[in-house]
């Protein structure tokens, strides 16, 4: 018991000593340090959470970008597939056309005709719209005029108009009385007046005829000026739409009474049947094809000559066609017939028009190199009438025959048979 009391006393003494209190303060400091560390740890964790959230946001954005890029890639692939399908369908259409044994030129002409038709439809729609607008404007004007007339008709005559009518009636009566007394004088004056009227009418007629002639000349000069102002490519495009042709010549292969022939036909409605680069190239290729296949060649000419808008390029076609005809006629000994219709002039006459083995003209056809007006202006001489007609050229030996158009087929088939060209029917 004494030992226990002693130990309790020692314990109280130790508790009450300053060392114990110092150790206690150290413990409190240690506790505050621990709390500070825990707070720092919490802050660090919070910061890490924020940074991790930002990183997650960036990752999310990157994923969205990747998804968008994948979608775009898919859209591009779909577009590529669609284009490939379209190309395949176009190729199938072309193959179908080729399967129908169309030539490349015929396919080009078909596409060009389709474009021309669409352009014509658009122009018709525009014209219809313009016509509708004009009709609406005219209807509005007619309505306004009718309203104006109705308003004037509804107005009653004024007092001034009544007085005017009464004064006019009195004046008319007085003039009647005076006219009865002076009839003889007026009859003599009327004869003189009629004579003066006749002379004035004759002078007016002469003046009006002169004015109409001047107006016609002015209109013709204005039309020529407007045509000259149009660019060449626009002119070609307008003539393609008007005529439905690609250029001034059509070429092809056919049969004449069973005899296979190569044929070229010029059209004067397409820029006067003028010969440009396209015309020269088409005729040259036809001659080359006829040479390879040993076919007779018929060229029907209707032309104003070389196309001046193409300059030296159009003049070069004369030599190109003539050189290919040299091989066709002399080296291969093949048959060429030239049909000269009205008019055949210029570079066409100076080249393949006059190079045929047989040259046939139409009755009264104008066949020349330069026109009458040009010769008279340049040479300062008068060109006699009928010098540039087919009958005169037949007399001078430039033509072999003059044949009307309705007899062309029979004459040509007889000529081909006479020259030993066999038909596909087994006969000559």
TAQUI-V666091 format. One record per residue. N is the residue number from 0. SS is DSSP state (helix for helix, strand for strand, loop for the rest). Layout:
n->N ss->SS
n->N ss->SS
This chain:
n->0 ss->loop
n->1 ss->helix
n->2 ss->helix
n->3 ss->helix
n->4 ss->helix
n->5 ss->helix
n->6 ss->helix
n->7 ss->helix
n->8 ss->helix
n->9 ss->helix
n->10 ss->helix
n->11 ss->helix
n->12 ss->helix
n->13 ss->helix
n->14 ss->helix
n->15 ss->helix
n->16 ss->loop
n->17 ss->helix
n->18 ss->helix
n->19 ss->helix
n->20 ss->helix
n->21 ss->helix
n->22 ss->helix
n->23 ss->helix
n->24 ss->helix
n->25 ss->helix
n->26 ss->helix
n->27 ss->helix
n->28 ss->helix
n->29 ss->helix
n->30 ss->helix
n->31 ss->helix
n->32 ss->helix
n->33 ss->helix
n->34 ss->helix
n->35 ss->helix
n->36 ss->helix
n->37 ss->helix
n->38 ss->helix
n->39 ss->helix
n->40 ss->helix
n->41 ss->helix
n->42 ss->helix
n->43 ss->helix
n->44 ss->helix
n->45 ss->helix
n->46 ss->helix
n->47 ss->helix
n->48 ss->helix
n->49 ss->helix
n->50 ss->helix
n->51 ss->helix
n->52 ss->helix
n->53 ss->helix
n->54 ss->helix
n->55 ss->helix
n->56 ss->helix
n->57 ss->helix
n->58 ss->helix
n->59 ss->helix
n->60 ss->helix
n->61 ss->helix
n->62 ss->helix
n->63 ss->helix
n->64 ss->helix
n->65 ss->helix
n->66 ss->helix
n->67 ss->helix
n->68 ss->helix
n->69 ss->helix
n->70 ss->helix
n->71 ss->helix
n->72 ss->helix
n->73 ss->helix
n->74 ss->helix
n->75 ss->helix
n->76 ss->helix
n->77 ss->helix
n->78 ss->helix
n->79 ss->helix
n->80 ss->helix
n->81 ss->helix
n->82 ss->helix
n->83 ss->helix
n->84 ss->helix
n->85 ss->helix
n->86 ss->helix
n->87 ss->helix
n->88 ss->helix
n->89 ss->helix
n->90 ss->helix
n->91 ss->helix
n->92 ss->helix
n->93 ss->helix
n->94 ss->helix
n->95 ss->helix
n->96 ss->helix
n->97 ss->helix
n->98 ss->helix
n->99 ss->loop
n->100 ss->loop
n->101 ss->loop
n->102 ss->loop
n->103 ss->helix
n->104 ss->helix
n->105 ss->helix
n->106 ss->helix
n->107 ss->helix
n->108 ss->helix
n->109 ss->helix
n->110 ss->helix
n->111 ss->helix
n->112 ss->helix
n->113 ss->helix
n->114 ss->helix
n->115 ss->helix
n->116 ss->helix
n->117 ss->helix
n->118 ss->helix
n->119 ss->helix
n->120 ss->helix
n->121 ss->helix
n->122 ss->helix
n->123 ss->helix
n->124 ss->helix
n->125 ss->helix
n->126 ss->helix
n->127 ss->helix
n->128 ss->helix
n->129 ss->helix
n->130 ss->helix
n->131 ss->helix
n->132 ss->helix
n->133 ss->helix
n->134 ss->helix
n->135 ss->helix
n->136 ss->helix
n->137 ss->helix
n->138 ss->helix
n->139 ss->helix
n->140 ss->helix
n->141 ss->helix
n->142 ss->helix
n->143 ss->helix
n->144 ss->helix
n->145 ss->helix
n->146 ss->helix
n->147 ss->helix
n->148 ss->helix
n->149 ss->helix
n->150 ss->helix
n->151 ss->helix
n->152 ss->helix
n->153 ss->helix
n->154 ss->loop
n->155 ss->loop
n->156 ss->loop
n->157 ss->loop
n->158 ss->helix
n->159 ss->helix
n->160 ss->helix
n->161 ss->helix
n->162 ss->helix
n->163 ss->helix
n->164 ss->helix
n->165 ss->helix
n->166 ss->helix
n->167 ss->helix
n->168 ss->helix
n->169 ss->helix
n->170 ss->helix
n->171 ss->helix
n->172 ss->helix
n->173 ss->helix
n->174 ss->helix
n->175 ss->helix
n->176 ss->helix
n->177 ss->helix
n->178 ss->helix
n->179 ss->helix
n->180 ss->helix
n->181 ss->loop
n->182 ss->helix
n->183 ss->helix
n->184 ss->helix
n->185 ss->helix
n->186 ss->helix
n->187 ss->helix
n->188 ss->helix
n->189 ss->helix
n->190 ss->helix
n->191 ss->helix
n->192 ss->helix
n->193 ss->helix
n->194 ss->helix
n->195 ss->helix
n->196 ss->helix
n->197 ss->helix
n->198 ss->helix
n->199 ss->helix
n->200 ss->helix
n->201 ss->helix
n->202 ss->helix
n->203 ss->helix
n->204 ss->helix
n->205 ss->helix
n->206 ss->helix
n->207 ss->helix
n->208 ss->helix
n->209 ss->helix
n->210 ss->helix
n->211 ss->helix
n->212 ss->helix
n->213 ss->helix
n->214 ss->helix
n->215 ss->helix
n->216 ss->helix
n->217 ss->helix
n->218 ss->helix
n->219 ss->helix
n->220 ss->helix
n->221 ss->helix
n->222 ss->helix
n->223 ss->helix
n->224 ss->helix
n->225 ss->helix
n->226 ss->helix
n->227 ss->helix
n->228 ss->helix
n->229 ss->loop
n->230 ss->loop
n->231 ss->helix
n->232 ss->helix
n->233 ss->helix
n->234 ss->helix
n->235 ss->helix
n->236 ss->helix
n->237 ss->helix
n->238 ss->helix
n->239 ss->helix
n->240 ss->helix
n->241 ss->helix
n->242 ss->helix
n->243 ss->loop
n->244 ss->loop
n->245 ss->loop
n->246 ss->loop
n->247 ss->loop
n->248 ss->strand
n->249 ss->strand
n->250 ss->strand
n->251 ss->strand
n->252 ss->strand
n->253 ss->strand
n->254 ss->strand
n->255 ss->strand
n->256 ss->loop
n->257 ss->loop
n->258 ss->strand
n->259 ss->strand
n->260 ss->strand
n->261 ss->strand
n->262 ss->strand
n->263 ss->strand
n->264 ss->strand
n->265 ss->strand
n->266 ss->loop
n->267 ss->loop
n->268 ss->loop
n->269 ss->loop
n->270 ss->helix
n->271 ss->helix
n->272 ss->helix
n->273 ss->loop
n->274 ss->strand
n->275 ss->loop
n->276 ss->helix
n->277 ss->helix
n->278 ss->helix
n->279 ss->helix
n->280 ss->helix
n->281 ss->helix
n->282 ss->helix
n->283 ss->helix
n->284 ss->helix
n->285 ss->helix
n->286 ss->helix
n->287 ss->helix
n->288 ss->helix
n->289 ss->helix
n->290 ss->helix
n->291 ss->helix
n->292 ss->helix
n->293 ss->loop
n->294 ss->loop
n->295 ss->strand
n->296 ss->strand
n->297 ss->strand
n->298 ss->strand
n->299 ss->strand
n->300 ss->strand
n->301 ss->strand
n->302 ss->strand
n->303 ss->loop
n->304 ss->loop
n->305 ss->strand
n->306 ss->loop
n->307 ss->helix
n->308 ss->helix
n->309 ss->helix
n->310 ss->loop
n->311 ss->helix
n->312 ss->helix
n->313 ss->helix
n->314 ss->helix
n->315 ss->helix
n->316 ss->helix
n->317 ss->helix
n->318 ss->helix
n->319 ss->helix
n->320 ss->helix
n->321 ss->helix
n->322 ss->helix
n->323 ss->helix
n->324 ss->helix
n->325 ss->helix
n->326 ss->helix
n->327 ss->helix
n->328 ss->helix
n->329 ss->helix
n->330 ss->helix
n->331 ss->loop
n->332 ss->loop
n->333 ss->loop
n->334 ss->loop
n->335 ss->strand
n->336 ss->strand
n->337 ss->strand
n->338 ss->strand
n->339 ss->strand
n->340 ss->strand
n->341 ss->strand
n->342 ss->strand
n->343 ss->strand
n->344 ss->loop
n->345 ss->helix
n->346 ss->helix
n->347 ss->helix
n->348 ss->helix
n->349 ss->loop
n->350 ss->loop
n->351 ss->helix
n->352 ss->helix
n->353 ss->helix
n->354 ss->loop
n->355 ss->loop
n->356 ss->loop
n->357 ss->strand
n->358 ss->strand
n->359 ss->strand
n->360 ss->strand
n->361 ss->loop
n->362 ss->loop
n->363 ss->loop
n->364 ss->loop
n->365 ss->strand
n->366 ss->strand
n->367 ss->loop
n->368 ss->loop
n->369 ss->loop
n->370 ss->loop
n->371 ss->helix
n->372 ss->helix
n->373 ss->helix
n->374 ss->helix
n->375 ss->helix
n->376 ss->helix
n->377 ss->helix
n->378 ss->helix
n->379 ss->loop
n->380 ss->loop
n->381 ss->loop
n->382 ss->loop
n->383 ss->loop
n->384 ss->loop
n->385 ss->loop
n->386 ss->loop
n->387 ss->loop
n->388 ss->strand
n->389 ss->helix
n->390 ss->helix
n->391 ss->helix
n->392 ss->helix
n->393 ss->helix
n->394 ss->helix
n->395 ss->loop
n->396 ss->loop
n->397 ss->loop
n->398 ss->loop
n->399 ss->loop
n->400 ss->strand
n->401 ss->strand
n->402 ss->loop
n->403 ss->loop
n->404 ss->helix
n->405 ss->helix
n->406 ss->helix
n->407 ss->helix
n->408 ss->helix
n->409 ss->helix
n->410 ss->helix
n->411 ss->helix
n->412 ss->helix
n->413 ss->helix
n->414 ss->helix
n->415 ss->helix
n->416 ss->helix
n->417 ss->helix
n->418 ss->loop
n->419 ss->loop
n->420 ss->loop
n->421 ss->loop
n->422 ss->loop
n->423 ss->loop
n->424 ss->loop
n->425 ss->loop
n->426 ss->loop
n->427 ss->loop
